[in-house]
Amino acid sequence: MTMSRASNPLPDTIYAIQHLAFEDLGHWEDIFYQLGFRVRYFEAGVEDLTQALTYAGLTILLGGPIAVYDTPDYPFLQPEIDLLTERLSQNLPTLGICLGAQLIAHALGAKVYAGQQAEIGWSTLDIADTEHNPLSPLQDIPVLHWHGDTFDLPEQAELLASSALYPNQAFSVGHNILALQFHLEVAAASLEKWLIGHHVQLRQANIDIPNLRQDNTQYANQLESQAQLILQQYLKRLTVA
Protein backbone atom coordinates (compact mmCIF):
# COMPACT_ATOMS: atom_id res chain seq x y z
CA MET A 1 0.00 0.00 0.00
CA THR A 2 1.25 3.48 -0.88
CA MET A 3 -1.18 5.23 1.42
CA SER A 4 -1.75 4.92 5.14
CA ARG A 5 -4.92 5.57 7.10
CA ALA A 6 -3.10 8.13 9.24
CA SER A 7 -2.36 10.28 6.18
CA ASN A 8 -6.02 10.57 5.16
CA PRO A 9 -8.44 13.11 6.67
CA LEU A 10 -11.57 11.07 5.96
CA PRO A 11 -13.77 9.77 8.78
CA ASP A 12 -12.88 6.15 9.45
CA THR A 13 -16.03 4.53 7.99
CA ILE A 14 -16.92 4.17 4.32
CA TYR A 15 -20.67 4.15 3.65
CA ALA A 16 -21.89 2.11 0.66
CA ILE A 17 -25.46 2.11 -0.67
CA GLN A 18 -26.47 -1.19 -2.27
CA HIS A 19 -29.27 -1.52 -4.81
CA LEU A 20 -28.73 -5.26 -5.27
CA ALA A 21 -27.38 -7.65 -2.65
CA PHE A 22 -24.57 -9.21 -4.68
CA GLU A 23 -23.34 -5.94 -6.21
CA ASP A 24 -21.12 -4.87 -3.34
CA LEU A 25 -17.73 -3.16 -3.03
CA GLY A 26 -16.00 -6.29 -4.33
CA HIS A 27 -12.22 -6.21 -4.00
CA TRP A 28 -12.35 -2.54 -2.99
CA GLU A 29 -13.76 -3.62 0.37
CA ASP A 30 -10.50 -5.42 1.19
CA ILE A 31 -8.54 -2.32 0.18
CA PHE A 32 -10.58 -0.16 2.54
CA TYR A 33 -9.94 -2.60 5.39
CA GLN A 34 -6.21 -2.68 4.63
CA LEU A 35 -6.14 1.11 4.75
CA GLY A 36 -7.77 1.08 8.18
CA PHE A 37 -11.33 2.01 7.21
CA ARG A 38 -14.52 0.31 8.29
CA VAL A 39 -17.34 -0.34 5.80
CA ARG A 40 -21.05 0.12 6.51
CA TYR A 41 -23.64 -0.97 3.94
CA PHE A 42 -27.09 0.55 3.52
CA GLU A 43 -29.78 -1.30 1.56
CA ALA A 44 -31.71 1.02 -0.74
CA GLY A 45 -35.43 0.38 -0.60
CA VAL A 46 -35.13 -1.22 2.84
CA GLU A 47 -33.19 1.22 5.02
CA ASP A 48 -33.46 4.97 5.46
CA LEU A 49 -30.59 6.45 3.43
CA THR A 50 -30.51 9.80 5.21
CA GLN A 51 -27.51 8.90 7.34
CA ALA A 52 -25.54 7.67 4.33
CA LEU A 53 -26.34 10.66 2.13
CA THR A 54 -25.74 13.36 4.74
CA TYR A 55 -22.48 11.78 5.89
CA ALA A 56 -19.39 14.02 5.85
CA GLY A 57 -17.16 11.11 4.85
CA LEU A 58 -17.09 9.04 1.68
CA THR A 59 -20.38 7.58 0.47
CA ILE A 60 -20.39 5.17 -2.48
CA LEU A 61 -23.53 4.47 -4.52
CA LEU A 62 -23.34 1.01 -6.07
CA GLY A 63 -25.01 -0.56 -9.10
CA GLY A 64 -28.27 -2.36 -9.69
CA PRO A 65 -30.71 -3.35 -12.44
CA ILE A 66 -33.30 -0.62 -11.83
CA ALA A 67 -33.21 2.76 -13.56
CA VAL A 68 -33.14 6.34 -12.33
CA TYR A 69 -36.50 6.92 -14.06
CA ASP A 70 -38.16 3.92 -12.35
CA THR A 71 -39.51 6.06 -9.50
CA PRO A 72 -43.17 5.09 -10.16
CA ASP A 73 -42.35 1.42 -9.49
CA TYR A 74 -39.61 2.09 -6.92
CA PRO A 75 -40.69 5.17 -4.94
CA PHE A 76 -37.66 4.98 -2.62
CA LEU A 77 -35.57 6.33 -5.51
CA GLN A 78 -37.03 9.83 -5.24
CA PRO A 79 -35.91 10.57 -1.66
CA GLU A 80 -32.56 9.00 -2.54
CA ILE A 81 -32.24 11.39 -5.49
CA ASP A 82 -33.35 14.36 -3.38
CA LEU A 83 -30.80 13.59 -0.66
CA LEU A 84 -28.09 12.98 -3.25
CA THR A 85 -28.84 16.31 -4.96
CA GLU A 86 -28.33 18.13 -1.66
CA ARG A 87 -25.19 16.09 -0.95
CA LEU A 88 -23.61 17.01 -4.26
CA SER A 89 -24.46 20.66 -3.78
CA GLN A 90 -22.33 20.51 -0.62
CA ASN A 91 -19.46 18.80 -2.51
CA LEU A 92 -19.37 15.91 -0.05
CA PRO A 93 -17.15 12.98 -1.08
CA THR A 94 -19.29 10.82 -3.37
CA LEU A 95 -18.43 7.98 -5.73
CA GLY A 96 -21.02 6.37 -8.02
CA ILE A 97 -20.73 3.09 -9.90
CA CYS A 98 -23.08 2.17 -12.77
CA LEU A 99 -26.56 3.00 -11.38
CA GLY A 100 -24.72 5.11 -8.81
CA ALA A 101 -23.09 7.11 -11.63
CA GLN A 102 -26.48 7.53 -13.33
CA LEU A 103 -27.98 8.79 -10.07
CA ILE A 104 -25.18 11.33 -9.74
CA ALA A 105 -25.66 12.49 -13.34
CA HIS A 106 -29.41 12.85 -12.77
CA ALA A 107 -28.92 14.68 -9.48
CA LEU A 108 -26.61 17.13 -11.29
CA GLY A 109 -29.32 17.90 -13.84
CA ALA A 110 -28.29 15.65 -16.72
CA LYS A 111 -30.62 13.35 -18.64
CA VAL A 112 -30.46 9.60 -17.95
CA TYR A 113 -32.09 7.31 -20.51
CA ALA A 114 -32.11 3.85 -22.07
CA GLY A 115 -29.20 3.25 -24.43
CA GLN A 116 -29.50 1.79 -27.91
CA GLN A 117 -28.12 -1.53 -26.68
CA ALA A 118 -26.87 -3.16 -23.52
CA GLU A 119 -23.15 -2.85 -22.97
CA ILE A 120 -22.12 -6.01 -21.13
CA GLY A 121 -18.65 -7.45 -21.21
CA TRP A 122 -14.97 -6.60 -21.08
CA SER A 123 -13.50 -3.89 -23.30
CA THR A 124 -11.08 -0.98 -23.15
CA LEU A 125 -11.95 2.67 -22.66
CA ASP A 126 -10.93 5.83 -24.46
CA ILE A 127 -9.32 7.76 -21.59
CA ALA A 128 -9.75 11.52 -21.97
CA ASP A 129 -6.56 13.50 -22.46
CA THR A 130 -7.06 15.74 -19.47
CA GLU A 131 -4.52 16.83 -16.88
CA HIS A 132 -4.33 14.52 -13.86
CA ASN A 133 -7.06 12.21 -15.17
CA PRO A 134 -7.63 9.77 -12.25
CA LEU A 135 -8.46 7.01 -14.74
CA SER A 136 -5.12 7.15 -16.57
CA PRO A 137 -4.08 3.74 -15.13
CA LEU A 138 -6.85 2.21 -17.28
CA GLN A 139 -5.19 3.03 -20.59
CA ASP A 140 -5.40 -0.16 -22.71
CA ILE A 141 -6.87 -2.09 -19.75
CA PRO A 142 -10.19 -3.90 -20.38
CA VAL A 143 -12.87 -3.06 -17.81
CA LEU A 144 -16.20 -4.69 -17.07
CA HIS A 145 -19.23 -2.95 -18.56
CA TRP A 146 -22.70 -3.98 -17.41
CA HIS A 147 -25.43 -1.46 -18.17
CA GLY A 148 -28.32 -0.66 -20.46
CA ASP A 149 -28.83 3.00 -19.59
CA THR A 150 -26.60 5.95 -20.32
CA PHE A 151 -26.51 9.65 -19.47
CA ASP A 152 -25.63 13.05 -20.83
CA LEU A 153 -22.62 14.77 -19.31
CA PRO A 154 -23.61 17.19 -16.54
CA GLU A 155 -22.71 20.79 -17.36
CA GLN A 156 -20.32 21.17 -14.43
CA ALA A 157 -18.58 17.82 -14.99
CA GLU A 158 -15.30 16.89 -16.63
CA LEU A 159 -15.44 13.89 -18.96
CA LEU A 160 -12.87 11.25 -18.03
CA ALA A 161 -13.60 8.26 -20.28
CA SER A 162 -15.68 7.02 -23.21
CA SER A 163 -16.31 3.67 -24.86
CA ALA A 164 -16.98 2.59 -28.42
CA LEU A 165 -20.72 2.39 -27.68
CA TYR A 166 -21.26 5.26 -25.26
CA PRO A 167 -19.40 8.60 -25.12
CA ASN A 168 -20.04 9.31 -21.43
CA GLN A 169 -18.49 6.56 -19.33
CA ALA A 170 -16.98 8.49 -16.44
CA PHE A 171 -16.84 12.03 -15.13
CA SER A 172 -15.72 14.02 -12.14
CA VAL A 173 -16.76 17.25 -10.48
CA GLY A 174 -13.74 18.63 -8.69
CA HIS A 175 -11.82 16.13 -6.58
CA ASN A 176 -14.71 14.87 -4.44
CA ILE A 177 -17.31 13.64 -6.92
CA LEU A 178 -16.51 10.72 -9.22
CA ALA A 179 -18.96 8.79 -11.42
CA LEU A 180 -18.07 5.53 -13.19
CA GLN A 181 -20.49 3.80 -15.55
CA PHE A 182 -18.34 0.65 -15.56
CA HIS A 183 -17.27 -1.66 -12.73
CA LEU A 184 -13.79 -1.25 -11.25
CA GLU A 185 -14.85 -2.88 -8.00
CA VAL A 186 -15.73 -6.31 -9.37
CA ALA A 187 -13.70 -9.10 -7.77
CA ALA A 188 -12.22 -11.80 -9.98
CA ALA A 189 -13.38 -14.52 -7.60
CA SER A 190 -17.01 -13.42 -7.31
CA LEU A 191 -18.23 -12.67 -10.84
CA GLU A 192 -20.16 -15.96 -10.82
CA LYS A 193 -22.67 -14.28 -8.47
CA TRP A 194 -23.35 -11.75 -11.20
CA LEU A 195 -23.71 -14.44 -13.88
CA ILE A 196 -26.32 -16.21 -11.76
CA GLY A 197 -28.15 -13.13 -10.53
CA HIS A 198 -28.35 -11.44 -13.94
CA HIS A 199 -29.25 -14.62 -15.87
CA VAL A 200 -32.42 -13.18 -17.41
CA GLN A 201 -30.71 -9.98 -18.54
CA LEU A 202 -27.81 -11.92 -20.05
CA ARG A 203 -30.18 -14.17 -21.98
CA GLN A 204 -32.23 -11.19 -23.22
CA ALA A 205 -29.07 -9.43 -24.39
CA ASN A 206 -27.79 -12.61 -26.11
CA ILE A 207 -24.58 -12.56 -24.09
CA ASP A 208 -22.35 -15.63 -24.36
CA ILE A 209 -22.03 -16.54 -20.68
CA PRO A 210 -19.08 -18.97 -21.02
CA ASN A 211 -17.16 -16.31 -22.98
CA LEU A 212 -17.97 -13.68 -20.35
CA ARG A 213 -16.68 -16.03 -17.67
CA GLN A 214 -13.51 -16.71 -19.67
CA ASP A 215 -12.90 -12.98 -20.17
CA ASN A 216 -13.24 -12.49 -16.42
CA THR A 217 -10.50 -15.07 -15.89
CA GLN A 218 -8.30 -13.31 -18.43
CA TYR A 219 -8.80 -9.67 -17.44
CA ALA A 220 -10.08 -9.32 -13.88
CA ASN A 221 -6.81 -9.72 -11.98
CA GLN A 222 -5.11 -7.05 -14.07
CA LEU A 223 -8.08 -4.72 -13.59
CA GLU A 224 -7.97 -5.24 -9.80
CA SER A 225 -4.38 -4.03 -9.73
CA GLN A 226 -5.12 -0.86 -11.70
CA ALA A 227 -8.41 -0.23 -9.89
CA GLN A 228 -6.55 -0.28 -6.58
CA LEU A 229 -4.28 2.52 -7.83
CA ILE A 230 -7.29 4.56 -8.93
CA LEU A 231 -9.08 4.14 -5.62
CA GLN A 232 -6.00 5.11 -3.61
CA GLN A 233 -5.39 8.21 -5.71
CA TYR A 234 -9.04 9.22 -5.43
CA LEU A 235 -8.91 8.88 -1.64
CA LYS A 236 -5.72 10.96 -1.47
CA ARG A 237 -7.33 13.86 -3.33
CA LEU A 238 -10.53 14.02 -1.28
CA THR A 239 -11.19 17.08 0.83
CA VAL A 240 -13.44 17.03 3.87
CA ALA A 241 -14.93 20.17 5.38
Buried (B, 14 or more C-beta within 10 A) or exposed (E): EEBEBEEBEBBEBBBBBBBBEEBBBBBBBBBBEEBEBEBEBBEBBEBEBEEBBEBEBBBBBBBBBBBBBEBEEBEBBEBBBEBBBEBBEEBBBBBBBBBBBBBBBBBBEBEBEEEEEBBBBBBBBEBBEEEEBBBBBBEEBBBBBBBBBBBBBBEEBBBBBBBEBBEBBBBBBEBBBBBBBBBBBBBBEBBEBBBEBBEEBBEEBEBEEEEBEEBBEEBBEEBBEBBBBBBBBBBEBBEBE
